[in-house]
């Protein structure tokens, strides 16, 4: 598989951050000196990619990173496909960051309960290709599953804050 590069925009704590994510046999982020490169604007990201000879795909993915208070509101009741997709995308973002940084992320563990919560989000996203022969699925999380999801997001937010949002 040929590596493709995408610009990722993260909105977190009232600031826009731009990262370059790549998709390949293994997904990850463009790094320098064991840190994920962060750009304050889209122009710097495109300039950098041109300087090192990589072409960015035209798609720009946007992530509005939610805080834990907003997360707990989203998971109180039956979750919509949009909420599941948003949470799944953030979970995967945190997971790719952790793999790149070679750091532990609880969301990447093989724990059965964690995998069950991940699968609820995955199937709750109601991706047409996957769900084509099934009806829509709207998951609910019990208290233990909600606690697991909050734990996964706390860990992901810590990774984000310690490795991406630091200013030099």
Backbone as a chain_set.jsonl record, in Angstrom:
{"seq": "XXXXXXXXXXXXXXXXXXXXXXXXXXXXXXXXXXXXXXXXXXXXXXXXXXXXXXXXXXXXXXXXXXXXXXXXXXXXXXXXXXXXXXXXXXXXXXXXXXXXXXXXXXXXXXXXXXXXXXXXXXXXXXXXXXXXXXXXXXXXXXXXXXXXXXXXXXXXXXXXXXXXXXXX", "coords": {"N": [[0.842, -1.179, 0.0], [0.554, 2.172, -0.865], [1.857, 4.942, 0.836], [-0.219, 7.503, 2.02], [-0.821, 10.922, 2.679], [-2.491, 13.05, 4.954], [-4.077, 16.048, 5.976], [-4.822, 16.908, 9.217], [-7.077, 18.561, 11.215], [-7.268, 19.741, 14.412], [-9.364, 20.888, 16.869], [-8.963, 22.175, 19.916], [-9.21, 23.161, 23.224], [-9.778, 25.855, 22.544], [-8.04, 26.351, 20.42], [-6.727, 25.948, 17.117], [-5.089, 23.233, 15.753], [-2.835, 21.774, 13.51], [-2.031, 18.716, 12.07], [-0.061, 16.252, 10.378], [-1.202, 13.363, 9.138], [-0.631, 9.982, 8.309], [-1.599, 7.289, 6.173], [-1.094, 3.921, 5.831], [0.361, 0.648, 5.756], [0.693, 0.731, 8.418], [-0.723, 3.2, 10.386], [-0.071, 6.664, 11.168], [1.577, 9.646, 12.416], [3.357, 12.456, 11.081], [6.507, 13.057, 12.339], [9.009, 14.657, 14.388], [12.02, 14.541, 16.037], [11.028, 12.705, 17.99], [8.51, 13.726, 18.525], [5.172, 14.581, 17.685], [4.625, 16.486, 14.863], [3.342, 19.742, 14.937], [1.326, 22.213, 13.547], [0.476, 25.635, 13.434], [-1.175, 26.758, 11.59], [-2.853, 26.183, 8.437], [-1.362, 26.875, 6.229], [1.345, 26.756, 6.997], [1.555, 24.014, 7.371], [1.12, 22.991, 4.768], [3.276, 24.211, 3.468], [5.473, 23.055, 4.801], [5.073, 20.348, 4.092], [5.505, 20.5, 1.341], [8.179, 21.272, 1.342], [9.466, 18.971, 2.274], [8.796, 17.195, 0.375], [6.334, 15.739, 0.241], [3.053, 14.944, -0.772], [0.016, 16.278, 0.151], [-3.166, 14.874, 0.58], [-6.3, 16.101, -0.616], [-8.3, 16.038, 1.254], [-9.318, 17.253, 4.331], [-9.407, 16.357, 7.554], [-11.47, 16.99, 10.337], [-11.346, 17.411, 13.806], [-13.1, 17.974, 16.633], [-12.089, 18.112, 19.664], [-13.511, 16.812, 22.459], [-14.312, 17.639, 25.859], [-14.205, 15.918, 29.04], [-16.564, 16.354, 30.466], [-18.417, 16.962, 28.44], [-18.302, 14.541, 27.111], [-19.439, 12.754, 28.961], [-22.073, 13.641, 28.887], [-22.821, 12.92, 26.293], [-22.887, 10.164, 26.404], [-24.846, 9.396, 28.145], [-27.439, 8.549, 27.431], [-29.128, 6.508, 24.948], [-26.959, 6.191, 22.245], [-26.41, 8.171, 19.371], [-25.766, 7.479, 15.849], [-24.047, 9.487, 14.906], [-22.794, 10.481, 17.244], [-21.473, 8.127, 18.062], [-19.727, 7.738, 15.879], [-18.166, 10.072, 16.035], [-16.936, 9.744, 18.569], [-15.61, 7.307, 18.15], [-13.845, 8.043, 16.085], [-12.219, 9.874, 17.477], [-11.148, 8.158, 19.417], [-9.649, 6.45, 17.764], [-7.863, 8.34, 16.733], [-6.42, 9.079, 19.065], [-5.328, 6.565, 19.57], [-3.654, 6.133, 17.299], [-1.855, 8.218, 17.723], [-0.618, 7.377, 20.111], [0.613, 4.977, 19.266], [2.475, 5.977, 17.412], [4.049, 7.529, 19.083], [5.058, 5.63, 20.643], [3.965, 4.994, 23.121], [2.025, 3.923, 25.934], [-1.443, 3.394, 25.566], [-4.523, 3.118, 26.955], [-6.773, 2.559, 25.447], [-5.817, 1.059, 23.337], [-5.403, -1.417, 24.324], [-5.792, -4.988, 24.839], [-7.827, -5.707, 26.47], [-10.842, -7.27, 27.272], [-13.27, -5.965, 28.041], [-12.742, -3.327, 27.291], [-12.436, -3.663, 24.546], [-15.058, -4.456, 23.968], [-16.501, -2.068, 24.438], [-15.345, -0.462, 22.478], [-16.217, -1.834, 20.195], [-18.97, -1.435, 20.417], [-19.11, 1.304, 19.839], [-18.048, 1.213, 17.261], [-19.887, -0.438, 15.76], [-22.139, 1.021, 16.372], [-21.75, 3.271, 14.889], [-22.887, 2.758, 12.521], [-21.925, 2.233, 9.866], [-22.409, 2.103, 6.486], [-21.367, 0.144, 4.65], [-20.566, -1.893, 6.324], [-22.836, -2.425, 7.837], [-24.759, -3.212, 6.035], [-26.531, -5.42, 5.74], [-27.941, -5.413, 8.054], [-30.069, -3.997, 10.559], [-30.289, -0.587, 11.834], [-28.11, 0.182, 14.531], [-28.194, 1.222, 17.818], [-26.359, 1.861, 20.371], [-26.334, 1.457, 23.962], [-24.646, 2.312, 26.939], [-23.685, 0.627, 29.86], [-23.061, 1.444, 33.357], [-20.439, 0.583, 34.016], [-19.273, 0.317, 31.464], [-19.49, 2.965, 30.598], [-17.746, 4.165, 32.42], [-15.37, 2.978, 31.58], [-15.126, 4.076, 29.004], [-14.81, 6.791, 29.663], [-12.372, 6.593, 31.012], [-10.691, 5.738, 28.91], [-10.804, 8.017, 27.274], [-9.796, 9.98, 29.023], [-7.161, 9.075, 29.205], [-6.408, 9.326, 26.504], [-6.692, 12.123, 26.157], [-4.679, 12.972, 27.905], [-2.408, 12.039, 26.526], [-2.612, 13.6, 24.221], [-2.368, 16.211, 25.327], [0.182, 16.098, 26.549], [1.905, 15.539, 24.461], [1.239, 16.773, 22.081], [-0.075, 19.278, 22.331], [1.748, 20.818, 23.65], [3.587, 23.806, 23.906], [6.467, 25.125, 22.403]], "CA": [[0.0, 0.0, 0.0], [1.316, 3.414, -0.95], [1.555, 5.855, 1.938], [-0.923, 8.742, 1.678], [-0.743, 11.898, 3.756], [-3.697, 13.846, 5.12], [-4.011, 17.107, 6.971], [-5.798, 16.738, 10.286], [-7.272, 19.77, 12.014], [-7.793, 19.46, 15.742], [-9.767, 22.051, 17.648], [-8.892, 21.76, 21.307], [-8.963, 24.261, 24.156], [-9.886, 27.119, 21.8], [-6.997, 26.561, 19.425], [-6.639, 25.041, 15.977], [-3.789, 22.595, 15.568], [-2.805, 20.993, 12.275], [-1.092, 17.6, 12.095], [-0.053, 15.474, 9.141], [-1.445, 11.948, 9.431], [-0.445, 9.139, 7.126], [-2.251, 5.983, 6.125], [-0.208, 2.948, 5.207], [0.151, -0.601, 6.487], [0.565, 1.221, 9.786], [-1.062, 4.619, 10.355], [0.663, 7.46, 12.148], [1.729, 11.074, 12.205], [4.699, 12.929, 10.765], [7.145, 13.406, 13.604], [10.368, 15.171, 14.416], [12.616, 14.429, 17.375], [10.116, 11.934, 18.843], [7.294, 14.488, 18.801], [4.279, 14.782, 16.546], [4.731, 17.86, 14.388], [2.116, 20.525, 15.063], [1.37, 23.475, 12.817], [-0.546, 26.563, 13.943], [-2.107, 27.104, 10.516], [-2.862, 25.289, 7.285], [-0.311, 27.289, 5.29], [2.614, 26.197, 7.474], [1.525, 22.57, 7.137], [1.332, 22.755, 3.334], [4.637, 24.636, 3.156], [6.352, 22.006, 5.31], [4.928, 19.126, 3.287], [6.186, 20.764, 0.079], [9.625, 21.313, 1.599], [10.015, 17.618, 2.434], [8.428, 16.407, -0.8], [5.159, 14.872, 0.351], [1.815, 15.561, -1.261], [-1.131, 16.077, 1.041], [-4.453, 14.66, -0.069], [-7.146, 17.284, -0.476], [-9.232, 15.894, 2.366], [-8.878, 17.73, 5.64], [-10.28, 15.816, 8.602], [-11.628, 17.893, 11.474], [-11.67, 16.8, 15.087], [-13.355, 18.853, 17.766], [-11.815, 17.261, 20.819], [-14.442, 17.162, 23.52], [-13.81, 17.427, 27.215], [-14.844, 14.787, 29.718], [-17.948, 16.729, 30.825], [-19.234, 16.772, 27.233], [-18.334, 13.103, 26.845], [-20.413, 12.093, 29.84], [-23.408, 14.003, 28.394], [-23.09, 12.176, 25.059], [-23.041, 8.723, 26.625], [-25.87, 9.145, 29.159], [-28.601, 7.864, 26.871], [-28.826, 5.78, 23.725], [-26.069, 7.027, 21.449], [-26.721, 8.301, 17.95], [-24.638, 7.12, 14.981], [-23.105, 10.61, 14.823], [-21.989, 10.465, 18.467], [-20.599, 6.952, 18.009], [-18.692, 7.995, 14.881], [-17.281, 11.103, 16.581], [-16.145, 9.15, 19.646], [-14.74, 6.306, 17.54], [-12.771, 8.76, 15.384], [-11.281, 10.405, 18.477], [-10.468, 7.004, 20.003], [-8.649, 6.032, 16.789], [-6.856, 9.398, 16.699], [-5.576, 8.888, 20.239], [-4.597, 5.307, 19.389], [-2.57, 6.354, 16.333], [-0.851, 9.061, 18.383], [0.12, 6.552, 21.064], [1.487, 4.062, 18.532], [3.579, 6.78, 16.869], [4.885, 7.999, 20.185], [5.493, 4.434, 21.366], [3.516, 5.142, 24.5], [0.849, 3.119, 26.262], [-2.775, 3.984, 25.529], [-5.441, 2.098, 27.444], [-7.699, 2.229, 24.365], [-5.193, 0.083, 22.435], [-5.168, -2.683, 25.026], [-6.602, -6.13, 24.419], [-8.8, -6.002, 27.514], [-12.124, -7.638, 26.661], [-14.275, -4.935, 28.287], [-12.383, -2.173, 26.459], [-12.782, -4.043, 23.16], [-16.524, -4.442, 23.863], [-16.932, -0.67, 24.315], [-14.906, -0.028, 21.146], [-17.116, -2.446, 19.206], [-20.264, -0.749, 20.479], [-18.951, 2.547, 19.073], [-17.832, 0.841, 15.86], [-21.155, -0.847, 15.157], [-23.072, 2.121, 16.569], [-21.517, 4.268, 13.838], [-23.765, 2.345, 11.417], [-21.237, 2.409, 8.587], [-23.264, 1.392, 5.525], [-20.709, -1.033, 4.078], [-20.519, -2.935, 7.356], [-24.171, -2.699, 8.359], [-25.694, -3.281, 4.901], [-27.552, -6.466, 5.901], [-28.468, -5.335, 9.415], [-30.765, -2.744, 10.874], [-29.469, 0.37, 12.575], [-27.765, -0.193, 15.896], [-28.05, 2.378, 18.695], [-25.91, 1.265, 21.636], [-26.35, 2.121, 25.26], [-23.547, 1.843, 27.778], [-23.985, 0.534, 31.281], [-22.153, 2.299, 34.134], [-19.058, 0.097, 33.885], [-18.823, 0.672, 30.118], [-19.318, 4.423, 30.595], [-16.498, 4.441, 33.154], [-14.266, 2.568, 30.7], [-15.005, 5.074, 27.946], [-14.225, 7.989, 30.274], [-10.965, 6.269, 31.266], [-10.004, 5.746, 27.613], [-10.682, 9.407, 26.826], [-8.841, 10.658, 29.91], [-5.825, 8.667, 28.776], [-6.165, 9.949, 25.204], [-6.482, 13.556, 26.364], [-3.339, 13.127, 28.491], [-1.441, 11.868, 25.435], [-2.73, 14.8, 23.391], [-1.834, 17.373, 26.028], [1.601, 15.945, 26.834], [2.746, 15.316, 23.283], [0.825, 17.528, 20.894], [-0.465, 20.645, 22.648], [2.843, 21.561, 24.284], [4.213, 24.83, 23.076], [7.926, 25.184, 22.617]], "C": [[0.889, 1.245, 0.0], [0.884, 4.358, 0.171], [0.897, 7.123, 1.398], [-0.926, 9.628, 2.916], [-1.984, 12.783, 3.761], [-3.462, 14.917, 6.183], [-5.155, 16.903, 7.957], [-5.867, 18.053, 11.051], [-7.914, 19.366, 13.324], [-8.141, 20.788, 16.398], [-9.829, 21.602, 19.092], [-8.494, 22.956, 22.161], [-8.818, 25.591, 23.412], [-8.741, 27.39, 20.833], [-7.072, 25.511, 18.323], [-5.216, 24.531, 15.875], [-3.876, 21.754, 14.304], [-1.69, 19.964, 12.372], [-1.141, 16.918, 10.733], [-0.098, 14.001, 9.521], [-1.198, 11.155, 8.161], [-1.157, 7.807, 7.307], [-1.375, 5.071, 5.292], [-0.554, 1.608, 5.851], [0.0, -0.299, 7.976], [0.304, 2.718, 9.703], [-0.24, 5.363, 11.396], [0.707, 8.924, 11.762], [3.167, 11.401, 11.859], [5.285, 13.493, 12.055], [8.522, 14.004, 13.368], [10.851, 15.112, 15.853], [11.643, 13.809, 18.383], [8.877, 12.708, 19.283], [6.475, 14.584, 17.528], [4.385, 16.252, 16.146], [3.367, 18.535, 14.428], [2.322, 21.845, 14.335], [0.222, 24.341, 13.306], [-1.532, 26.984, 12.864], [-1.892, 26.179, 9.323], [-1.712, 25.602, 6.316], [1.051, 26.732, 5.693], [2.683, 24.695, 7.208], [1.784, 22.252, 5.662], [2.746, 23.146, 2.912], [5.635, 23.567, 3.591], [6.277, 20.76, 4.437], [5.602, 19.308, 1.933], [7.689, 20.737, 0.24], [10.227, 19.917, 1.722], [9.553, 16.663, 1.332], [7.29, 15.426, -0.623], [3.936, 15.651, -0.117], [0.697, 15.24, -0.288], [-2.379, 15.855, 0.207], [-5.337, 15.872, 0.214], [-8.087, 17.218, 0.724], [-8.589, 16.432, 3.639], [-9.873, 17.188, 6.655], [-10.3, 16.786, 9.774], [-12.021, 17.108, 12.71], [-11.9, 17.912, 16.098], [-13.215, 17.97, 18.992], [-12.704, 17.728, 21.97], [-13.801, 16.931, 24.879], [-14.634, 16.319, 27.885], [-16.292, 15.119, 30.106], [-18.872, 16.541, 29.624], [-19.363, 15.295, 26.885], [-19.408, 12.433, 27.693], [-21.849, 12.445, 29.438], [-23.778, 13.154, 27.184], [-23.41, 10.713, 25.326], [-24.105, 8.392, 27.661], [-27.023, 8.305, 28.643], [-28.162, 7.006, 25.682], [-28.027, 6.703, 22.812], [-26.468, 7.01, 19.981], [-25.536, 7.825, 17.122], [-23.593, 8.235, 14.891], [-22.204, 10.661, 16.055], [-21.011, 9.301, 18.464], [-19.43, 7.197, 17.059], [-17.676, 9.006, 15.406], [-16.37, 10.515, 17.661], [-15.177, 8.103, 19.115], [-13.57, 6.975, 16.823], [-11.745, 9.313, 16.366], [-10.485, 9.27, 19.13], [-9.352, 6.558, 19.054], [-7.528, 7.058, 16.655], [-5.886, 9.242, 17.863], [-4.723, 7.621, 20.096], [-3.433, 5.448, 18.423], [-1.469, 7.219, 16.931], [0.019, 8.217, 19.314], [1.075, 5.595, 20.35], [2.694, 4.794, 17.968], [4.576, 7.163, 17.944], [5.471, 6.852, 21.003], [5.193, 4.557, 22.863], [2.256, 4.315, 24.713], [-0.408, 3.969, 26.151], [-3.752, 2.887, 25.895], [-6.421, 1.659, 26.355], [-7.139, 1.244, 23.358], [-4.983, -1.277, 23.091], [-6.119, -3.766, 24.511], [-7.645, -6.53, 25.462], [-10.184, -6.203, 26.891], [-13.198, -6.56, 26.851], [-14.008, -3.685, 27.447], [-12.737, -2.457, 25.011], [-14.299, -4.015, 22.953], [-17.054, -3.016, 23.685], [-16.555, -0.137, 22.934], [-15.866, -0.573, 20.071], [-18.51, -1.824, 19.241], [-20.207, 0.562, 19.687], [-18.827, 2.245, 17.584], [-19.156, 0.495, 15.184], [-22.229, 0.236, 15.309], [-22.898, 3.25, 15.571], [-22.373, 3.989, 12.611], [-23.165, 2.642, 10.046], [-21.938, 1.507, 7.571], [-22.632, 0.113, 4.981], [-20.728, -2.202, 5.069], [-21.923, -3.366, 7.772], [-25.198, -2.961, 7.261], [-26.795, -4.326, 5.07], [-28.175, -6.47, 7.29], [-29.264, -4.046, 9.565], [-29.824, -1.805, 11.609], [-29.281, -0.105, 14.006], [-27.523, 1.087, 16.692], [-27.657, 1.87, 20.077], [-26.22, 2.129, 22.855], [-25.204, 1.523, 26.054], [-24.032, 1.738, 29.212], [-22.935, 1.359, 32.039], [-20.697, 1.877, 33.988], [-18.485, 0.478, 32.516], [-18.616, 2.183, 29.984], [-18.031, 4.809, 31.298], [-15.284, 4.08, 32.308], [-14.054, 3.614, 29.62], [-14.389, 6.366, 28.481], [-12.739, 7.767, 30.545], [-10.142, 6.306, 29.977], [-9.781, 7.187, 27.149], [-9.776, 10.229, 27.721], [-7.416, 10.349, 29.49], [-5.458, 9.316, 27.436], [-5.91, 11.443, 25.32], [-5.118, 13.836, 26.99], [-2.254, 12.998, 27.417], [-1.432, 13.111, 24.555], [-2.056, 15.988, 24.069], [-0.322, 17.281, 26.263], [2.486, 15.924, 25.59], [2.382, 16.151, 22.07], [0.588, 18.987, 21.247], [0.624, 21.438, 23.353], [3.341, 22.64, 23.354], [5.691, 24.907, 23.438], [8.387, 26.576, 22.946]], "O": [[1.845, 1.347, 0.768], [-0.308, 4.544, 0.417], [1.384, 7.736, 0.449], [-1.02, 9.148, 4.046], [-2.464, 13.209, 2.71], [-2.74, 14.704, 7.156], [-6.31, 16.744, 7.564], [-4.846, 18.589, 11.481], [-8.968, 18.73, 13.346], [-7.313, 21.696, 16.471], [-10.645, 20.755, 19.455], [-7.544, 23.671, 21.841], [-7.866, 26.343, 23.624], [-8.5, 28.54, 20.466], [-7.428, 24.355, 18.557], [-4.259, 25.306, 15.907], [-4.887, 21.094, 14.061], [-0.553, 20.291, 12.711], [-2.144, 16.999, 10.024], [0.825, 13.465, 10.134], [-1.522, 11.61, 7.064], [-1.295, 7.282, 8.412], [-0.968, 5.418, 4.183], [-1.632, 1.449, 6.424], [-0.726, -0.986, 8.695], [1.036, 3.433, 9.019], [0.228, 4.779, 12.374], [-0.035, 9.377, 10.891], [4.09, 10.71, 12.289], [4.658, 14.285, 12.759], [9.109, 13.87, 12.295], [10.173, 15.576, 16.769], [11.462, 14.325, 19.486], [8.265, 12.379, 20.299], [7.022, 14.659, 16.428], [4.251, 17.147, 16.981], [2.364, 17.962, 14.002], [3.351, 22.504, 14.485], [-0.874, 23.845, 13.563], [-2.603, 27.507, 13.171], [-0.879, 25.487, 9.225], [-1.166, 24.707, 5.672], [1.822, 26.288, 4.842], [3.741, 24.168, 6.862], [2.567, 21.357, 5.342], [3.348, 22.469, 2.078], [6.539, 23.214, 2.834], [7.306, 20.183, 4.084], [6.211, 18.368, 1.422], [8.401, 20.235, -0.631], [11.37, 19.699, 1.322], [9.875, 15.475, 1.351], [7.275, 14.379, -1.271], [3.811, 16.853, 0.118], [0.461, 14.081, 0.053], [-2.619, 16.572, -0.764], [-5.122, 16.584, 1.195], [-8.611, 18.244, 1.158], [-7.451, 16.095, 3.967], [-11.055, 17.53, 6.613], [-9.265, 17.334, 10.155], [-12.909, 16.257, 12.671], [-10.997, 18.699, 16.382], [-14.105, 17.184, 19.317], [-12.65, 18.883, 22.392], [-12.874, 16.135, 25.023], [-15.636, 15.857, 27.339], [-17.153, 14.24, 30.074], [-19.981, 16.025, 29.766], [-20.411, 14.851, 26.418], [-20.196, 11.633, 27.187], [-22.752, 11.631, 29.627], [-24.922, 12.715, 27.06], [-24.132, 10.088, 24.55], [-24.261, 7.227, 28.026], [-27.527, 7.437, 29.356], [-26.969, 6.81, 25.45], [-28.385, 7.866, 22.631], [-26.817, 5.967, 19.427], [-24.415, 7.77, 17.628], [-22.396, 7.962, 14.81], [-20.996, 10.86, 15.935], [-19.846, 9.468, 18.824], [-18.282, 6.902, 17.39], [-16.469, 8.822, 15.244], [-15.164, 10.766, 17.661], [-14.041, 8.02, 19.581], [-12.431, 6.524, 16.939], [-10.542, 9.234, 16.121], [-9.285, 9.408, 19.367], [-8.228, 6.315, 19.495], [-6.367, 6.687, 16.482], [-4.67, 9.27, 17.67], [-3.546, 7.61, 20.456], [-2.342, 4.943, 18.688], [-0.287, 6.986, 16.679], [1.245, 8.332, 19.303], [2.215, 5.421, 20.78], [3.815, 4.289, 18.036], [5.789, 7.124, 17.736], [6.263, 7.061, 21.921], [6.025, 4.271, 23.724], [1.513, 4.045, 23.769], [-0.434, 5.119, 26.587], [-3.81, 1.85, 25.235], [-6.853, 0.507, 26.344], [-7.899, 0.648, 22.595], [-4.439, -2.188, 22.468], [-7.112, -3.483, 23.84], [-8.274, -7.581, 25.34], [-10.632, -5.393, 26.08], [-13.954, -6.273, 25.922], [-14.943, -3.057, 26.95], [-13.277, -1.592, 24.32], [-14.776, -3.603, 21.895], [-17.952, -2.783, 22.875], [-17.347, 0.555, 22.294], [-16.266, 0.15, 19.158], [-19.159, -1.7, 18.202], [-21.14, 0.892, 18.955], [-19.422, 2.928, 16.749], [-19.502, 1.072, 14.153], [-23.122, 0.35, 14.47], [-23.784, 4.091, 15.417], [-22.567, 4.862, 11.765], [-23.817, 3.227, 9.18], [-22.045, 0.298, 7.773], [-23.314, -0.905, 4.866], [-20.889, -3.357, 4.677], [-22.162, -4.545, 8.029], [-26.399, -2.935, 7.532], [-27.904, -4.12, 4.576], [-28.859, -7.423, 7.663], [-29.125, -3.121, 8.765], [-28.705, -2.177, 11.962], [-30.171, -0.708, 14.606], [-26.735, 1.938, 16.28], [-28.52, 1.49, 20.868], [-26.347, 3.35, 22.771], [-24.838, 0.364, 25.859], [-24.702, 2.636, 29.722], [-22.022, 1.911, 31.425], [-19.816, 2.726, 33.851], [-17.337, 0.912, 32.424], [-17.673, 2.626, 29.329], [-17.302, 5.683, 30.828], [-14.282, 4.795, 32.319], [-12.917, 4.0, 29.348], [-13.54, 6.968, 27.824], [-11.933, 8.671, 30.326], [-9.033, 6.839, 29.956], [-8.694, 7.532, 26.685], [-9.053, 11.096, 27.23], [-6.568, 11.239, 29.426], [-4.339, 9.796, 27.256], [-5.017, 11.976, 24.661], [-4.47, 14.825, 26.647], [-1.293, 13.767, 27.409], [-0.37, 13.613, 24.189], [-1.26, 16.691, 23.447], [0.375, 18.292, 26.183], [3.671, 16.25, 25.656], [3.16, 16.222, 21.118], [1.026, 19.864, 20.502], [0.436, 22.623, 23.626], [3.5, 22.415, 22.154], [6.092, 24.773, 24.595], [9.58, 26.799, 23.154]]}, "num_chains": 1, "name": "protein.A"}
